[in-house]
Every structure is written in C-alpha cells, then in structure tokens.
C-alpha cells in the first residue's frame, strides 16, 4: 500500500511511503530504487548543495526508501548533547525546527555516540534517557541508527524510526551506510568551502590591518581597526584591545561591538586587574585564555563584561619586545559560542598590533630624541650668545671706552697720535658691532627676554625688503616653539632678501590658536624656491619636524614664495 505525503525537497515530487518492500516488487527493484535515491543525493552533493538542503533530501529519501515513519539526522555537540539538523515524517514531510537533546541512558542515539557503530532498538520499553523520552512522545516503538563520520571523526547520527508494531527491516543499518557516507562527504566539502571562505576573509582582514601598519597610521586608528576586524572575522559580539599599565591597571585602547550598545569600557577607560577574567589571566600567564561561562568570573573586568552581556570570552596577549604589552579580547553574548580555534586565529592580529605598537614607540622615541637634540643645540646657542654678551663683548666695550679715554688725554702737540688712536677706536667699535650681529644670529637675547613679538619686530626692521608684521600671540609660548618660529621667519626673510630679486614687499603672519603655532611668510618675488637648493630650508624642515610640526613651501615661478609652518604647542616640548 502507498501513502501520499509531502513533496520531496530535492525533486519537488510527492514521495510514496512503502511499509513493505516486497509487496511492490523484487529485491532487484529495491536495489534499483536504492541506487536511484543515492544518485539523487549524490547529484545534490556534486552541485554543492548546502548541508541543510542535503540533510532534508537524505531524510526524505531514507523515509521513502526504508518505509520508515520518521527519519532524523542529528549532530553530536561537544557537551554530550545532540542537535537535530533534519527530520522527515512519512505523512507530514519536513517537520522543521531544531531540537537539542542531552545524551545518556540506553537509546540508539547514545549507543551510536558511545560505540561509533550502528545500533537498533526494537523494543522501547527498555529504552531510557532524554532521547528515549522524546521518541516516546512521538509514538516511536522501534528505531535504528547509523553513525555519520566526517574525515574519520564521528560527526552525528542518522535515525529511522517506526511507530508500528512491526520492527524495521533487519538490513536497515546496512542500507543507511550509503546515505551516511554521502552525508559525511557533503559535510566535509561544505566545511572545506567554509574554511576556504573563512581563510580568505581572514587574510583580507589581515591585509587591511597590515596596510595601516605599513603606512604608519596613528596607533589609535590601528587599534580600532584590529578590534573591528577580529570581531567580524571571528563572529564575536564584542572585540577590544587593552594596554597593561605599570600600576596594576589596564587601559582600553580599542573597542568594537556588533550592536549599538556602548562597549563595557570606553577607549581610555582604566580598570584594575585581578580576579578571574580573561584580561587578568593573560596578564598573569602571558598566554591565551578562555572562559566559556562568565557567570563564575570575578574582578572589575568581569563585572564590566557581565554588565554589558558577556557570557563567554577569549583573549590573546600582545607581545612587544618580548614582554606582554596588552591583550586582545573577544566577547560573546552566548556561552561557548566563540570558535574553538579563536586563540590561534588571533595570533596574526596580535602580531600586527605588536608591530604597530613597536613602530609607534620607535617613532615616538625618535621624535623625542630629535627634539632633545634641537633643544640641546638651542641651549648651546643661548650659552654661546650669553658668553659673547657677558664675556668678549663686555671686554671689547671696556677696551673701546678705555681707548677713548686715552685718546682724550693725548695732548694736541702729539699730532698724528690722536688721529691714529681715533682710527683704532673706530675699528674696535666696528668689530664690536659685528660681534653683536653675530651674537644676535646665534640666539637673539631679545627672544629669550621678550618673546616672539619683539624678536620678530627686530627681524622685520632689519629686512632690506619692506616687511609687514602681524603677530597674534598672547603671552609666552614653549621655548622650542618660539625658537622654531623665529628661525622659520628669519630664514624665510633671508631667502627673500637674497633670492627674490623682484620682491617689493613681504608679509609675516604669526598666530597661536587651538594648540598650534602658525607662522606664514609670503613675498611677491619671482618664486622658484625649493627644498634642498642650499637655501637653508632643509635644515629648517628638520627642526620643525623634530618638534612634531610640518612646513610647506609654495613657490611657483613668477608668483612669489610662501613658507608656512605649523608647530604643536601641546605636551612633549622640552622646556628650559
């Protein structure tokens, strides 16, 4: 007898349910039908059908072929439970829905899990365990199952069940084998495709971060990118980076969340290490850490994570120069859902983060070193200027005065002696004025004593090209910034005087605003200036960049020259 049922998931045709193979044909017909069913499933696998599509099709084929009332496919989970991935009823077709059932007791699902071999039960009166309870709820009286293996490992089970008094055919387990092999191959292929796609996504993410590192992007930009890329690639709900501080605290430096809910710690926020949480475990061991159930975690980081919704977390250390610098953390709102290989997959990102940190530290050390060199040079110039002013210059002034006194005491009858003394005194005074000019060029005392406004006014007065000066600076600025701006204006005015032959005027604008000192010198000469042509601009650029600033030069031929510098006024400048 045939019973019409729901359309087949692979063919769309109505499948027939046959309780007795021999009633409709010979063993040859049965083999033919079995081979046809296997071919249909194989064709699905060959065209790369999804595992879900394969599971439903196999369940339908097996239900029809073996005359079962219900066929179930389930996946074994790591926590000794199984999850239904497909169910097909002889009467109602695909029953849908995912059912998770603990293993244990005496039932077919548990026997297959324990032995890795086919199993059957023709009398459910002696069955026990959660799976047996579910089967009784569906009126099942007998059941047979075969293992589904993927690449030599037990993956799950295929079950066929009957609600009638007559047990399933004796060769049911053997006939299931062909279908479980196809299912195992399909799962392996699907996993390979997923792994390949995952690998491609991961490599693309690593390339994006590596590009940021290669172009020396700011550390905060790299930290934000690493957090986002790791969170997306590893399917986390939260990803973040924290830096370990010497005082037993950790500072958040990068954050990303999948939702609009603010992260548990804002960037720049600090929490104390301690207790049982992945941030502290990595700090204590220097190795990756995982907590699959955050209910039993403790410490400030655990409290922040639970408050946000952490149920599980994984973390890996960021090692810089052989020491734990910080940590990358992944969080999930569900327990035990982060990938089993998350710690290993984080390695590529932690290495890139460590490279970015090492580069940033090296650049900061270089900038600090250059700033110290500039400060030391300026201090040496000030010392030479003071020595000239307080030493040689004062002695020359004293000698000049003494010489004038001697000259005044020479009697008129001495004749040419007075004239000779006058000539010597004049030469001495000329040498003194040259020394003053030299001292001003080394380091102008007016800059040290009065600041930028009077020092720049003196430069403008001495410039042979008429100079218009506009200085909008209130009070004193950090000494390195003042010195750098002074020499920028001095060099630009000197270039105008020496090279801008057609210049009729030069404008000097200096202003301090929003933590930046800006100086701009613009002339109407014939242009053509460039770095590296012996103009002194190259040395000036080194000085400006050593202080974290920048200099720009615009000098198209025939359109004049503009030199503009921007010097930060924030922390980091060495002071007197």
SULFENZI-V321225 format. One record per residue. PSI is psi in degrees with one decimal (none if undefined). NEAR is the number of other ideal C-beta (glycine too) atoms within 8 Angstrom. Layout:
PSI_NEAR / PSI_NEAR
This chain:
141.6_5 / 140.6_7 / 125.8_8 / 141.7_5 / -166.5_12 / 157.3_8 / 144.7_9 / 136.0_12 / -24.9_8 / -39.8_11 / -20.8_6 / -1.6_5 / 157.4_6 / 125.1_8 / 153.6_11 / 149.4_9 / 115.0_12 / 116.0_11 / -27.0_8 / 111.1_7 / -43.0_11 / -16.4_7 / -28.0_7 / 1.7_8 / -177.6_7 / 178.2_6 / -31.9_7 / -43.1_7 / -39.0_10 / -43.0_10 / -41.2_8 / -44.9_8 / -38.5_9 / -42.7_11 / -36.4_8 / -40.9_8 / -42.3_13 / -38.1_11 / -41.2_8 / -41.4_12 / -40.8_15 / -36.8_9 / -37.9_8 / -45.0_13 / -39.0_13 / -34.5_6 / 11.2_6 / 35.1_6 / 152.5_10 / 154.7_6 / -39.0_10 / -43.0_8 / -41.1_11 / -44.7_16 / -46.7_12 / -42.2_12 / -43.9_15 / -43.6_16 / -40.8_16 / -45.0_16 / -45.6_14 / -40.0_16 / -44.8_17 / -46.1_14 / -41.5_10 / 1.7_13 / 33.0_10 / 161.4_12 / -28.8_11 / 133.0_15 / 132.5_17 / 138.5_11 / 134.3_17 / 148.3_13 / 134.0_9 / 129.9_11 / 159.5_9 / -23.0_3 / 30.3_5 / 51.1_8 / 168.9_10 / 147.9_15 / 125.6_11 / 129.8_13 / -15.8_11 / 142.3_13 / 137.3_13 / 121.5_14 / 139.9_13 / -30.3_11 / -43.1_8 / 0.9_6 / -144.4_10 / 118.5_12 / -10.4_9 / -178.7_4 / 149.7_6 / 126.8_6 / 129.3_7 / 125.0_8 / 129.0_13 / 145.5_7 / 166.6_13 / 160.3_7 / -161.7_10 / 102.4_9 / 166.6_14 / -43.6_14 / -43.6_14 / -38.6_13 / -43.4_11 / -40.1_15 / -40.2_13 / -34.0_6 / -23.5_7 / 14.1_8 / 164.2_6 / 154.9_12 / 158.1_11 / 156.5_12 / 117.0_12 / -6.8_6 / 104.3_7 / 0.7_12 / -24.1_4 / 5.2_7 / 152.7_12 / 168.4_7 / 165.6_13 / -40.1_10 / -37.6_14 / -37.6_13 / -42.0_8 / -42.1_10 / -42.4_13 / -35.8_10 / -28.4_6 / 7.1_9 / 20.9_6 / 136.3_13 / -23.8_9 / 154.5_13 / 148.0_15 / 145.6_16 / 151.6_17 / 142.8_12 / 146.4_13 / 116.5_14 / 141.7_11 / 115.8_10 / 44.7_6 / 0.5_4 / 141.4_6 / 122.2_9 / -42.8_11 / -156.3_12 / 145.9_15 / 125.2_17 / 135.9_13 / 137.8_16 / 154.2_16 / 143.2_13 / -5.6_9 / 172.2_7 / -26.8_3 / 129.0_5 / 165.7_5 / 154.4_13 / 149.9_8 / -26.2_3 / 19.0_6 / -46.3_12 / -40.0_12 / -40.9_7 / -23.5_12 / -23.5_16 / -43.2_10 / -38.6_9 / -40.1_15 / -32.8_13 / -43.0_8 / -41.1_14 / -44.1_14 / -42.7_13 / -39.7_9 / -41.1_13 / -42.5_13 / -42.8_10 / -42.8_10 / -41.3_10 / -37.1_9 / -41.1_8 / -41.6_9 / -43.5_8 / -41.1_8 / -44.1_8 / -41.3_8 / -41.9_9 / -43.1_8 / -44.0_8 / -41.6_9 / -42.4_11 / -37.2_8 / -41.9_8 / -43.2_13 / -38.1_12 / -40.2_8 / -42.7_10 / -41.3_15 / -34.6_9 / -42.2_8 / -43.8_12 / -41.7_13 / -34.6_6 / 14.2_6 / 44.6_6 / 153.4_9 / 145.9_6 / -40.3_10 / -32.2_9 / -41.0_9 / -43.7_15 / -43.1_13 / -40.9_11 / -43.2_11 / -42.5_15 / -47.5_15 / -46.3_10 / -42.6_13 / -39.3_15 / -43.4_15 / -47.0_8 / -37.3_11 / 13.4_13 / 41.6_7 / 164.7_12 / -20.8_10 / 142.8_16 / 141.3_15 / 163.9_14 / 140.9_16 / 148.2_13 / 134.2_9 / 128.9_10 / 156.4_9 / -17.7_3 / 20.2_4 / 15.5_7 / 168.0_9 / 139.0_15 / 129.5_10 / 128.2_15 / -12.5_12 / 139.5_12 / 146.2_13 / 139.6_12 / 149.3_12 / -24.5_7 / 179.2_5 / -1.8_3 / 128.0_7 / 149.2_4 / 161.0_12 / -26.4_8 / 129.8_10 / 152.7_8 / 129.5_8 / -14.7_7 / 148.6_8 / 137.6_9 / 154.2_10 / 138.2_8 / 159.0_13 / 160.3_7 / -164.4_10 / 99.4_10 / 160.1_14 / -33.6_14 / -44.7_13 / -39.0_13 / -42.2_12 / -39.4_16 / -40.5_12 / -34.8_6 / -23.1_7 / 13.3_8 / 163.9_6 / 156.1_10 / 153.7_10 / 137.9_12 / 112.6_13 / -12.7_7 / 103.4_9 / 1.8_13 / -29.8_6 / 11.3_7 / 167.4_13 / 169.1_7 / 170.0_13 / -39.1_10 / -35.6_14 / -42.6_14 / -42.1_8 / -42.1_11 / -45.5_14 / -37.4_11 / -31.4_7 / -27.7_11 / 14.3_8 / 135.4_15 / -25.5_11 / 158.2_16 / 151.6_15 / 143.7_14 / 151.7_15 / 145.0_12 / 150.9_12 / 114.4_14 / 121.7_10 / 123.7_10 / 39.3_4 / 6.7_4 / 149.4_6 / 112.8_11 / -37.8_10 / -155.1_14 / 146.0_16 / 132.2_17 / 135.9_14 / 135.6_16 / 149.1_14 / 145.6_14 / -1.5_7 / 151.6_7 / 132.8_9 / 26.6_8 / -10.2_8 / 144.7_14 / 144.7_7 / -28.0_3 / 21.9_6 / -41.5_12 / -44.4_10 / -38.3_6 / -20.6_11 / -17.1_15 / -44.6_9 / -38.6_9 / -38.2_14 / -34.9_13 / -41.8_8 / -41.2_14 / -41.9_16 / -39.4_12 / -43.7_9 / -41.4_14 / -45.1_13 / -41.1_10 / -44.8_10 / -41.5_10 / -39.0_9 / -41.4_8 / -40.4_9 / -41.2_8 / -39.9_8 / -44.5_8 / -42.5_11 / -39.0_9 / -43.7_8 / -40.6_11 / -38.7_15 / -38.7_9 / -45.3_9 / -44.9_13 / -40.4_10 / -40.3_8 / -41.3_8 / -40.7_12 / -39.1_9 / -39.6_8 / -41.6_10 / -40.6_10 / -41.6_8 / -42.8_11 / -42.9_14 / -42.2_9 / -42.0_9 / -42.4_13 / -44.4_10 / -19.1_7 / -89.1_8 / -42.5_8 / -43.9_13 / -37.7_9 / -40.2_8 / -39.2_12 / -43.6_9 / -43.4_8 / -39.7_9 / -42.8_12 / -43.6_8 / -38.9_8 / -38.6_12 / -34.9_9 / -44.0_8 / -41.3_9 / -41.3_11 / -26.0_6 / -6.4_5 / 127.2_10 / 153.3_4 / -31.9_5 / -9.1_4 / -17.8_8 / -116.3_5 / -12.0_6 / -41.9_8 / -41.0_11 / -40.4_7 / -43.4_8 / -36.8_12 / -38.4_9 / -42.2_8 / -43.5_9 / -40.2_12 / -41.9_8 / -38.4_8 / -40.4_12 / -35.8_9 / -42.0_8 / -38.0_9 / -41.7_12 / -39.1_8 / -39.0_8 / -40.2_12 / -44.7_9 / -41.6_8 / -43.2_9 / -40.7_14 / -36.1_10 / -31.5_5 / -52.6_9 / 109.4_12 / 127.5_10 / -30.9_11 / -30.5_9 / -44.0_14 / -40.2_7 / -41.1_5 / -14.6_7 / -168.9_11 / -43.9_13 / -55.6_9 / -33.4_10 / -43.5_14 / -33.8_14 / -38.9_10 / -39.8_11 / -44.6_13 / -38.9_12 / -37.3_6 / -12.0_5 / 128.9_12 / -21.1_3 / 131.4_13 / 125.4_7 / 130.3_12 / 123.5_9 / 130.3_8 / 103.3_8 / 117.5_11 / 73.5_7 / 122.3_12 / 118.2_4 / -167.7_5 / 152.2_4 / 168.5_12 / 137.0_8 / -45.5_10 / -36.1_14 / -42.4_14 / -45.5_14 / -44.6_11 / -44.1_15 / -41.6_14 / -49.7_14 / -28.4_10 / -47.2_15 / -42.4_14 / -46.6_9 / -39.9_13 / -42.0_13 / -37.7_16 / -40.3_9 / -39.1_15 / -44.6_16 / -36.5_9 / -36.7_6 / -27.2_9 / 76.9_17 / -29.9_6 / 3.2_7 / 134.9_13 / -8.8_6 / 160.6_10 / 138.3_17 / 132.7_11 / 121.4_17 / 128.4_10 / 129.9_16 / 149.1_9 / 123.5_11 / 141.7_6 / 38.7_3 / 14.4_6 / 134.7_10 / 122.3_14 / 130.2_13 / 130.8_13 / 128.6_12 / 121.5_16 / 123.1_11 / 168.5_14 / 32.9_10 / -158.1_12 / 5.1_10 / -161.8_12 / 5.9_8 / 153.4_11 / 155.5_9 / 146.1_8 / 14.8_6 / 28.0_7 / 17.6_4 / -5.9_11 / -5.2_9 / -29.5_16 / -46.4_9 / -36.8_7 / -41.7_12 / -41.3_10 / -41.9_9 / -46.9_11 / -46.8_14 / -29.1_11 / -25.3_11 / 11.4_14 / 12.9_9 / -170.8_11 / 153.8_7 / 137.8_14 / 146.4_8 / 122.2_11 / 117.1_7 / 61.4_12 / 141.8_6 / 131.1_7 / 2.3_5 / 15.5_6 / 178.7_12 / 136.4_16 / 123.9_12 / 125.7_15 / 133.0_11 / 145.9_15 / 123.6_10 / 121.9_15 / 143.9_12 / 7.2_11 / -166.7_6 / 166.4_3 / -13.5_8 / 128.7_12 / 139.4_6 / 165.6_6 / none_3
